[in-house]
């Protein structure tokens, strides 16, 4: 007999998976859009709002409540949120690509904000009696991880704050308002990508990865990464491409990225597990270090000595490398390719997807920084292949689990 709690869990799981499946589709669309040469104004929404956020929202609905020792208070919230998230991402893409009337941008921004309000309200109500995450849901066998778990939980309210601020700024920009922070472009994108997604990745990663890899990380490093990851995005957005605050923000974000990369490498070194997703997570850590290096170069080096395509390289390394490869690697832990029964889908196809994504990104970034267009094009289409293989693996597993 299925209990009420069991039925609620099944509902959350189903819609969480739907979020992830949609995000995987956006990943393919993003890679294709970049490969065919669409403007960054069109590709960024596909990569950030479409791919990254849909996967993050989907997994957050299942992971965050459990990390606060709670169950999601409104099981159907992900289903409601998904509709607004899809409309928001597609609307932002259409506006960036110049498709449709001018009202598309406002409609997309408003839909995105409403969806985020559903997400935030649901999580806040779920953890209303444990807002700081002091109760961590840490089992007795993982009691030694409790300190790290509490530190990680404490970063979640800042993730929520960045999400709300960024989403509100999108609407403000479309309404022509003048908020204290820049209401459009790269500044707001950094609030989303660095302030919301990367910070959530740090917080959840420090709880999830040690368990997946059966290893441990130092609380002092966790605290350093999270404090830097909390402060960096605010300074970057508040003074984007400006003076000392921007440079300080870039420095803090670099500390967070490099510190997290060091933690991932150390966890992998300790681990005896050799699952297919591990290589993607390691590659993502390397991309994070490169993102930090490019960010510091943009902040401190004279613009005249930077490669013309440095910003494109930074964007692709951040979204497709650090965030994207982390998502791919963790996905293969949650949805092991080896369980698929369809011929041709398994660990080999998953490994091929990772290889294509890493090789493609490497070729593209090298071509961008060295101004070699042929390498850029080859790398981007290689990334398309990797995304298609990743989608084939994930969607196959989703369909088999839905039966």
C-alpha positions in Angstrom: 0.0 0.0 0.0 1.3 3.5 -0.9 1.3 5.9 2.0 0.6 9.6 1.6 4.2 10.4 2.2 5.3 7.8 -0.4 2.9 9.2 -2.9 4.1 12.8 -2.3 7.7 11.6 -2.7 6.8 9.9 -6.0 5.2 13.2 -7.3 8.2 15.2 -6.4 10.6 12.7 -8.0 8.5 12.6 -11.2 8.5 16.4 -11.6 12.1 16.7 -10.5 13.0 14.3 -13.3 10.9 16.4 -15.7 12.9 19.5 -14.8 16.1 17.7 -15.4 14.9 16.2 -18.7 13.9 19.7 -19.9 17.3 21.0 -18.9 19.0 18.3 -20.9 17.0 19.3 -23.9 18.1 22.9 -23.4 21.7 21.7 -23.2 21.5 20.3 -26.7 19.7 23.4 -28.0 22.3 25.7 -26.4 25.2 23.8 -27.9 23.6 23.9 -31.4 22.7 27.6 -31.0 26.3 28.4 -30.2 27.6 26.2 -33.0 25.4 27.9 -35.7 26.6 31.3 -34.5 23.6 32.9 -32.7 24.3 36.0 -30.7 25.3 35.7 -27.1 22.0 37.5 -26.1 20.2 34.4 -27.4 22.5 31.7 -26.3 23.0 32.8 -22.7 19.3 32.2 -21.8 19.5 28.7 -23.3 22.6 27.9 -21.4 21.9 29.5 -18.1 18.1 29.7 -17.7 17.4 26.7 -19.9 20.1 24.1 -19.2 21.7 25.0 -15.9 18.7 26.3 -14.0 16.3 23.6 -15.0 18.6 20.9 -13.8 19.4 22.8 -10.6 15.8 23.5 -9.8 14.9 19.8 -10.5 17.5 18.4 -8.1 17.1 21.2 -5.5 13.5 20.2 -5.0 14.7 16.7 -3.9 18.0 17.5 -2.3 17.5 20.7 -0.3 14.6 19.5 1.8 16.4 16.3 2.7 19.5 18.4 3.7 17.4 20.3 6.1 15.8 17.1 7.5 12.4 17.9 5.9 10.1 16.8 3.1 9.0 19.2 0.4 5.9 20.9 1.8 4.1 21.3 -1.5 4.7 18.2 -3.7 3.0 19.7 -6.8 5.1 22.9 -6.6 7.7 21.6 -9.1 5.0 21.0 -11.7 3.7 24.5 -11.3 7.2 26.0 -11.4 8.2 24.0 -14.5 5.6 25.8 -16.6 6.8 29.2 -15.6 10.5 28.3 -15.9 10.0 27.0 -19.4 8.1 30.1 -20.4 10.8 32.3 -18.9 13.7 30.6 -20.5 12.1 30.4 -24.0 10.9 34.0 -23.7 14.4 35.2 -22.8 15.8 33.2 -25.8 13.2 34.6 -28.1 13.9 38.2 -27.0 17.6 37.7 -27.4 17.2 36.3 -30.8 14.8 39.0 -31.9 11.9 36.7 -32.3 8.4 38.0 -31.6 7.1 41.4 -30.4 8.9 43.5 -27.8 6.5 42.3 -25.1 8.1 38.8 -25.3 11.0 40.0 -23.1 8.8 41.3 -20.3 6.5 38.2 -20.5 9.6 36.0 -20.2 11.1 37.9 -17.3 7.8 38.0 -15.5 7.3 34.2 -16.0 10.8 33.5 -14.7 10.2 35.7 -11.6 6.9 34.0 -10.8 8.5 30.6 -11.2 11.3 31.6 -8.9 8.8 32.9 -6.3 7.1 29.5 -6.4 10.4 27.8 -5.8 11.5 30.1 -3.0 8.2 30.1 -1.3 8.0 26.3 -1.4 11.5 25.8 0.0 11.1 28.5 2.7 7.8 27.0 3.9 9.4 23.6 3.9 12.3 24.7 6.1 10.3 27.4 8.1 11.3 25.8 11.4 14.9 25.1 10.4 15.9 28.2 8.3 19.6 28.0 9.0 19.9 24.3 8.4 21.1 23.4 11.9 19.2 20.1 11.5 21.0 18.5 8.6 19.5 15.1 8.2 22.9 13.7 8.6 22.7 9.9 9.4 24.6 8.3 12.2 27.0 6.7 9.9 27.9 10.1 8.5 28.1 11.8 11.9 31.6 13.0 11.2 30.3 15.1 8.3 27.8 17.1 10.4 30.0 20.1 10.8 30.6 20.4 7.1 26.9 19.8 6.5 25.9 22.7 8.8 28.4 25.0 7.1 27.0 24.1 3.7 23.4 24.5 4.7 24.2 28.0 6.0 24.9 29.2 2.4 21.5 28.2 1.1 19.7 31.5 2.2 22.2 33.5 0.2 21.5 31.3 -2.8 17.8 32.2 -2.4 18.6 35.9 -2.0 20.7 36.0 -5.2 18.0 34.2 -7.1 15.3 36.7 -6.0 17.5 39.7 -6.7 18.5 38.5 -10.1 15.0 37.6 -11.1 13.6 41.0 -9.9 16.3 42.8 -11.8 15.3 41.1 -15.0 11.7 42.4 -14.6 13.0 45.9 -13.6 15.1 46.1 -16.7 12.1 45.3 -18.9 10.0 47.9 -17.1 12.6 50.6 -17.5 13.2 51.0 -13.8 16.5 52.1 -12.3 17.4 49.8 -9.4 20.6 50.2 -7.3 22.3 47.4 -9.2 22.7 47.1 -12.9 19.5 45.6 -14.2 20.7 43.8 -17.3 23.4 42.1 -19.2 26.5 40.4 -17.7 26.0 41.9 -14.2 22.7 40.2 -13.7 24.0 37.0 -15.4 26.7 36.9 -12.8 24.1 37.1 -10.0 22.5 34.1 -11.5 25.5 32.0 -12.6 27.9 32.8 -9.8 25.5 34.0 -7.0 22.8 31.4 -7.4 24.1 28.4 -9.3 27.8 28.3 -8.5 27.1 29.0 -4.8 24.4 26.3 -4.7 26.8 24.0 -6.4 29.5 24.7 -3.8 27.0 24.1 -0.9 25.4 21.0 -2.3 28.7 19.7 -3.7 30.3 19.8 -0.3 27.5 17.6 1.0 27.0 15.4 -2.0 30.5 14.7 -3.4 32.1 13.3 -0.2 29.2 10.8 0.0 29.3 9.9 -3.7 33.1 9.4 -3.6 33.3 8.1 0.0 35.8 10.6 1.1 36.1 13.6 3.4 36.9 17.3 3.0 38.2 19.8 5.6 35.6 22.2 7.2 38.1 25.1 7.0 38.2 24.8 3.2 34.5 24.5 3.0 34.1 27.7 5.0 36.6 29.5 2.9 35.0 28.6 -0.4 31.5 29.4 0.8 32.4 32.8 2.4 34.2 33.8 -0.8 31.4 32.4 -3.0 28.9 34.5 -1.0 30.7 37.8 -1.3 32.2 37.6 -4.8 29.0 37.7 -6.9 27.6 40.7 -5.1 30.7 42.8 -5.7 31.0 41.6 -9.3 27.4 42.7 -10.1 27.4 45.9 -8.0 30.5 47.3 -9.8 30.7 45.3 -13.0 33.9 46.1 -15.0 34.4 49.0 -12.6 37.1 49.6 -10.0 38.3 48.1 -6.7 35.0 46.5 -5.7 34.9 44.6 -9.0 38.5 43.5 -8.6 37.8 42.3 -5.0 34.8 40.4 -6.2 36.8 38.8 -8.9 39.4 37.8 -6.3 36.8 36.3 -4.0 35.2 34.4 -6.8 38.6 33.1 -7.9 39.3 31.9 -4.3 35.9 30.1 -4.3 36.5 28.4 -7.6 40.0 27.4 -7.0 39.3 26.2 -3.5 36.4 24.1 -4.7 38.5 22.7 -7.5 41.2 21.8 -4.9 38.5 20.1 -2.8 37.2 18.1 -5.8 40.7 16.9 -6.7 41.4 15.9 -3.1 38.1 14.0 -2.8 38.9 12.2 -6.0 42.4 11.3 -4.8 40.9 9.8 -1.7 38.2 7.9 -3.4 38.5 4.3 -4.6 35.3 4.6 -6.7 35.8 4.9 -10.4 32.4 5.7 -11.8 32.0 7.3 -15.2 30.8 10.7 -13.9 34.0 11.2 -11.9 36.0 12.3 -14.9 33.5 14.9 -15.8 33.5 16.3 -12.3 37.3 16.5 -12.4 37.3 18.2 -15.8 34.7 20.7 -14.4 37.1 21.5 -11.5 39.8 22.2 -14.0 37.4 24.5 -16.0 36.6 26.3 -12.7 40.3 27.1 -12.2 40.5 28.4 -15.8 37.4 30.5 -15.2 39.0 32.0 -12.2 42.2 32.8 -14.1 40.3 34.4 -17.0 38.2 36.4 -14.5 41.3 37.7 -12.8 42.8 38.6 -16.1 39.7 40.6 -17.0 39.7 42.3 -13.6 43.3 43.2 -13.4 44.9 43.2 -16.8 44.7 46.1 -19.3 41.9 45.5 -21.8 44.4 46.0 -24.6 46.3 42.8 -23.9 43.3 40.5 -23.5 42.4 38.3 -26.5 39.4 39.7 -28.4 37.4 36.6 -27.6 38.4 36.4 -23.9 34.8 37.1 -22.7 33.4 34.3 -25.0 36.0 31.9 -23.6 35.1 32.9 -20.0 31.4 32.4 -20.7 31.8 29.0 -22.3 34.2 27.7 -19.7 31.9 28.9 -16.9 28.6 27.6 -18.2 29.7 24.7 -20.4 32.7 23.7 -18.4 32.5 24.4 -14.7 28.7 24.3 -14.3 27.9 22.1 -17.3 30.5 19.3 -16.8 29.7 19.2 -13.1 26.0 18.7 -13.9 26.9 16.0 -16.4 29.2 14.2 -14.0 26.7 14.3 -11.1 23.9 13.3 -13.4 25.7 10.1 -14.2 25.9 9.4 -10.5 22.2 9.9 -10.0 21.2 8.2 -13.2 23.9 5.5 -13.7 24.2 4.7 -17.5 25.0 1.1 -16.7 21.4 0.5 -15.7 20.1 1.2 -19.2 18.8 -1.8 -21.2 18.7 -0.1 -24.6 21.6 -1.4 -26.8 24.3 1.2 -27.3 23.4 3.1 -24.1 25.7 2.6 -21.1 29.0 3.5 -19.6 30.8 3.6 -23.0 28.3 6.1 -24.5 28.4 8.2 -21.3 32.2 8.2 -21.4 32.0 9.2 -25.1 29.7 12.1 -24.2 32.2 13.4 -21.6 35.1 13.0 -23.9 33.3 14.9 -26.7 32.3 17.7 -24.4 35.7 18.1 -22.8 37.6 17.9 -26.2 35.1 20.2 -27.8 35.3 22.8 -25.1 39.1 22.6 -25.1 39.3 23.1 -28.9 36.8 25.9 -28.8 38.6 27.8 -25.9 42.0 27.3 -27.5 40.6 28.6 -30.8 39.0 31.6 -29.2 42.1 32.7 -27.2 44.4 32.0 -30.2 42.0 33.6 -32.7 41.8 30.4 -34.8 38.2 30.2 -36.1 38.6 26.7 -37.5 39.3 25.3 -34.1 36.4 27.2 -32.6 34.0 25.7 -35.1 35.3 22.2 -34.8 35.2 22.4 -31.0 31.6 23.7 -30.9 30.3 20.9 -33.2 32.2 18.4 -31.1 30.4 19.8 -28.1 27.1 19.3 -29.9 27.9 15.7 -30.4 28.7 15.4 -26.7 25.4 17.0 -25.7 23.4 14.7 -28.0 25.1 11.7 -26.5 24.5 13.0 -23.0 20.8 13.6 -23.8 20.5 10.1 -25.3 21.8 8.5 -22.1 19.7 10.6 -19.8 16.5 10.4 -21.7 16.8 6.7 -22.1 17.2 6.2 -18.4 14.3 8.6 -17.7 12.0 6.7 -20.1 12.9 3.4 -18.6 12.3 4.6 -15.0 8.9 6.0 -16.1 7.6 2.7 -17.2 
